[in-house]
Amino acid sequence: QWVRDQKEQADAMRARIDRAIKSGKGLADIERDQLRAVLTDIEAGKTQVPDTLLADDRSAAAIERERRDNYARAYAEENRREIEKILSTAAAPEGTVRAVRDDLNRVVLAQTALAAGRTSRDDYEATQAEEQLRNSMITAGVPEHVRLDVNQFLAVENDACEKKGERARAVQDQWAGRREKVAAERNPGPPSYDSPERLALLEYNLRQAGLTEDQRAQRLAAAAGRAKPPSEAVKPPTPEARARQTAPGTGLAQAYNRDRDRDTGHER
């Protein structure tokens, strides 16, 4: 009995949530789809909802951006440790890591920005961070084969950082597209000229401009008395509204006479 009661209660709650999703005010279609997807996950046994489920799109995008930045930073730091291992081998002079640390820091910062999608590969190359690191290794007396190992490692990891950056930018573009879609659904366009919404907006703007109550009332009365915006007055009339250029019935008489002439010619 208890199990049956719990199932009935869950079904009732599900139906209530479905109605709320369907008729909820202010929800865009994409948001309704997201809520339905979460319900489907819960019914499948996945009870942990997304961290940003109840956050607005701009906040959710900022959180996602921060995650990408943190991931890129951790990835670049791992690359730093690998380079330090290469430079700490017996073949490299003692103290090499300390001697090239500043230039290695520049490489790590440039890789972080690249992996986070904040810069492009061209931007990365323009920093010349790798070139400065190569010069520092030469100055520190690092053997050529060790420098070659560092260069090869950086070439592989730069490609990886570039791909990660492209994915990060794609995610941000998706969030931007989602925000635009939701904004378009929630704001279908400006109110019509003689609608109550437009008059309310006009009244608000007049109040913000510092007009007195009497001045606002006069402006609102004048606006309400015009069924169309003043710009409509200078538009050419529609074909059916233009002044007639011929006498009434002229076209019919011409057609009738043409028919008579055609019939007469046939009899001849």
C-alpha positions in Angstrom: 0.0 0.0 0.0 2.8 2.4 0.9 4.5 1.8 -2.5 1.3 2.4 -4.3 0.6 5.6 -2.4 4.1 6.9 -3.1 3.7 6.1 -6.8 0.4 7.9 -7.0 1.9 10.9 -5.2 4.9 10.9 -7.6 2.6 10.7 -10.6 0.5 13.6 -9.3 3.6 15.7 -8.7 4.9 14.9 -12.2 1.6 16.0 -13.7 1.7 19.2 -11.7 5.2 19.9 -12.9 4.3 19.2 -16.5 1.5 21.7 -16.3 3.8 24.3 -14.8 6.3 23.8 -17.6 3.6 24.0 -20.2 1.8 27.1 -18.9 4.7 28.8 -17.0 4.9 32.5 -17.8 8.3 33.8 -19.0 9.7 30.5 -20.0 11.2 30.2 -23.5 10.8 27.0 -25.5 14.4 26.1 -25.0 14.0 26.4 -21.3 10.9 24.2 -21.3 12.8 21.6 -23.2 15.6 21.7 -20.6 13.2 21.2 -17.7 11.6 18.3 -19.5 15.0 16.7 -20.1 15.8 17.0 -16.4 12.5 15.2 -15.5 13.4 12.5 -18.0 16.8 12.1 -16.3 15.3 11.9 -12.9 12.8 9.2 -14.0 15.8 7.3 -15.4 17.4 7.3 -11.9 19.7 10.3 -12.4 18.7 12.5 -9.4 21.5 15.0 -9.5 20.4 18.1 -11.5 22.8 20.4 -13.3 24.5 23.0 -11.1 23.3 25.9 -13.3 19.8 24.6 -13.8 18.1 27.5 -12.0 20.7 30.1 -13.1 20.0 32.6 -15.8 21.8 32.1 -19.1 24.3 34.9 -18.6 25.3 33.5 -15.2 25.5 30.0 -16.5 27.7 31.1 -19.4 30.0 32.9 -16.9 30.2 29.8 -14.8 31.0 27.7 -17.9 33.7 30.3 -18.9 35.3 30.1 -15.5 35.4 26.3 -15.7 37.1 26.5 -19.1 39.6 29.0 -17.7 40.4 26.8 -14.8 40.8 23.7 -17.0 43.1 25.6 -19.4 45.2 26.9 -16.5 45.6 23.4 -15.0 46.5 22.0 -18.4 49.2 24.7 -19.0 50.6 24.1 -15.5 51.0 20.4 -16.3 52.9 21.4 -19.5 55.2 23.5 -17.3 56.0 20.5 -15.1 56.8 18.4 -18.1 59.2 21.0 -19.5 60.8 21.4 -16.1 61.4 17.6 -16.1 63.1 17.8 -19.5 65.3 20.7 -18.3 66.1 18.8 -15.1 67.8 15.9 -16.8 71.5 15.3 -16.3 72.2 16.6 -19.8 71.1 20.1 -18.9 73.3 22.4 -16.7 72.4 22.7 -13.0 70.0 25.6 -12.3 68.6 25.7 -15.8 65.0 25.6 -14.6 65.6 28.6 -12.4 67.4 30.5 -15.2 64.6 30.1 -17.7 61.7 30.4 -15.2 60.5 33.9 -16.3 60.3 33.0 -20.0 58.7 29.6 -19.1 56.1 31.6 -17.2 55.3 33.6 -20.3 54.9 30.4 -22.3 52.5 29.0 -19.7 50.4 32.1 -19.6 50.2 32.2 -23.4 49.2 28.5 -23.5 46.5 29.1 -20.9 44.9 31.9 -22.9 45.1 29.7 -26.1 43.5 26.7 -24.4 40.8 28.8 -22.8 39.8 30.2 -26.2 40.7 33.7 -25.3 43.3 34.0 -28.0 44.1 32.5 -31.4 47.1 30.6 -32.6 48.3 33.8 -34.4 48.0 35.7 -31.1 50.0 33.0 -29.3 52.8 33.2 -31.9 52.8 37.0 -31.7 53.7 36.9 -28.0 57.1 35.4 -29.1 57.1 33.6 -25.7 58.6 30.4 -27.2 61.3 32.4 -29.0 62.3 34.0 -25.7 62.4 30.7 -24.0 64.6 29.2 -26.7 67.0 32.2 -26.3 67.1 31.7 -22.6 67.9 28.0 -23.0 70.8 28.8 -25.3 72.1 31.4 -22.8 71.8 28.9 -20.0 73.9 26.4 -22.0 71.2 23.8 -22.6 72.4 21.2 -25.1 70.8 21.2 -28.5 69.1 17.8 -28.2 67.5 18.9 -24.9 66.3 22.1 -26.5 64.9 20.0 -29.4 62.9 17.9 -26.9 61.4 21.0 -25.4 60.5 22.4 -28.9 58.9 19.2 -30.0 56.9 19.0 -26.7 55.7 22.5 -27.2 54.7 21.9 -30.8 52.4 19.0 -29.8 50.9 20.8 -26.9 50.3 24.0 -28.8 48.1 22.0 -31.2 46.2 20.5 -28.3 45.7 23.9 -26.7 44.5 25.3 -30.0 41.8 22.6 -30.3 40.7 23.1 -26.7 40.4 26.8 -27.3 38.3 26.2 -30.4 35.9 24.0 -28.3 35.8 26.7 -25.6 34.8 29.3 -28.2 32.2 27.0 -29.7 30.6 26.6 -26.2 30.5 30.3 -25.7 28.9 30.8 -29.1 26.2 28.3 -28.2 25.4 30.2 -25.0 25.3 33.4 -27.0 22.9 31.9 -29.5 20.7 30.6 -26.7 20.5 34.0 -25.0 19.6 35.6 -28.4 16.9 32.9 -29.0 15.4 33.4 -25.5 15.5 37.2 -25.8 13.8 37.0 -29.1 11.0 34.8 -27.7 10.5 37.0 -24.7 10.7 40.3 -26.6 8.8 39.8 -29.9 9.2 43.4 -30.8 8.1 46.9 -30.0 4.4 47.4 -29.2 2.1 48.7 -31.9 1.8 52.5 -32.3 -1.6 52.9 -30.7 -1.4 50.1 -28.1 -1.7 50.6 -24.4 1.9 49.3 -24.0 3.3 52.0 -26.2 1.4 54.7 -24.4 2.6 53.3 -21.0 6.2 53.4 -22.3 5.7 56.9 -23.6 4.4 58.0 -20.2 7.4 56.5 -18.5 9.9 58.2 -20.8 8.1 61.6 -20.4 8.3 61.2 -16.6 12.0 60.4 -16.8 12.5 63.5 -19.0 11.1 65.6 -16.1 7.8 66.7 -17.6 5.1 67.7 -15.2 1.9 65.7 -14.8 -0.1 68.2 -16.9 2.5 68.2 -19.6 2.5 64.4 -19.7 -1.3 64.3 -19.9 -1.3 66.7 -22.9 1.4 64.6 -24.7 -0.4 61.4 -24.0 -3.8 62.8 -25.1 -2.2 64.0 -28.3 -0.5 60.6 -28.9 -3.8 58.7 -28.2 -5.6 60.9 -30.7 -3.4 59.8 -33.6 -4.4 56.3 -34.8 -1.2 56.1 -36.9 2.3 57.5 -36.5 2.8 60.9 -38.3 5.2 59.2 -40.8 2.1 57.5 -42.3 0.9 60.8 -43.6 3.8 61.1 -46.1 3.5 57.6 -47.5 1.9 57.2 -51.0 -1.7 56.0 -50.9 -2.5 52.4 -51.6 -3.8 51.6 -55.1 -7.4 51.3 -54.0 -7.2 54.7 -52.1 -5.8 56.7 -55.0 -8.0 59.3 -56.8 -9.7 58.0 -60.0 -8.3 59.3 -63.2 -11.2 58.2 -65.5 -15.0 58.7 -65.4 -16.9 55.9 -63.7 -17.8 53.2 -66.2 -15.2 54.1 -68.8 -13.4 50.8 -68.6 -16.7 48.9 -69.0 -17.7 50.9 -72.0 -14.4 50.4 -73.7 -14.6 46.7 -73.2 -18.2 46.6 -74.5 -17.3 48.5 -77.6 -14.3 46.2 -78.3 -16.6 43.3 -78.1 -19.1 44.9 -80.6 -16.3 45.7 -83.0 -15.0 42.2 -82.8 -18.5 40.7 -83.4 -19.1 43.1 -86.4 -15.8 42.2 -88.0 -16.6 38.5 -87.7 -20.0 39.0 -89.5 -18.3 40.6 -92.4 
